[in-house]
Amino acid sequence: MSQPDEISTSPPKPKRRWYQFSLRTLLIFMLVCGVGLGFFGRKAEQVRRQRLAIAAIEKASGGVIWDFEWIPYPKKASDVARVPTVWRSLLGDDFFDKVVVVSIAHDAEMEYLKEFPDLKELDIQCSHEISDAGLNRLRDVPQLQVLTVGMCEQIHGSSLAKLKCLENLKSLDLTYLELHDDALEHLNALTQLKELNIVGDFSEEGLHKLRTALPNCAINAVVLKRPNESAPAPAP
């Protein structure tokens, strides 16, 4: 007679199974990935548009300054080093750094200001190609803190009404423009100013009203002699 088969007492080997996730976990994972990819896509598009804006501004004799170059608040070397070099090599420095200063000399380039959401300072160069139409684009940079306006033939006292949209402006330099009392009325609205430089044939009353409207602003005013004012008589 044949011997009965021996019954194995060892436990069966467990079958290899794939990792299993609940539907809820899968949906959360997809949501996180979607948000991350969406952010990356928007940032990449912003960088692409900013590169085109910088190229157009530099082609028109303008220029930009990055946050790590800006003298008032330079970025620390440690902040730059926080981003791994491999990411900077793949995506470019402008993916992580910010343009904070722009210099412009034409109305056409003023349209590119909206591509710099971190812009702090704007230098409008001496030019006959900057007009009220260009100043209208200042509404695209309400975060601006410093503004310098060069000798622009098409900018007059009434043009300063365009500055009212700059609610965060701290420093304003208009020394290249020859202004009058009517221009001071538009400056009265810039109550957040800390420093103002102006040149013109202002009256004492006009300057008094300006200083009253801007009590926290250091106003440096150069008063030009009015044409109808006669020269003082020589001492006997």
ABEGO torsion letter per residue (X at the ends): XBBBBBBBABBBBBBBBBBBBBAAAAAAAAAAAAAAAAAAAAAAAAAAAAAAAAAAAAAAGBBBBBAAABAABBBBAAAAAABBAAAAAAAEAAAABBBABBBBABAAAAAAAAABAABABBBBBBBAABBAAAAAAAAABAABABBBBBBBAABBAAAAAAAAABAABABBBAAABBBBAAAAAAAAABAABABBBBBEBBBAAAAAAAAAABAABBBBBBBBBBAABBBBBBBX
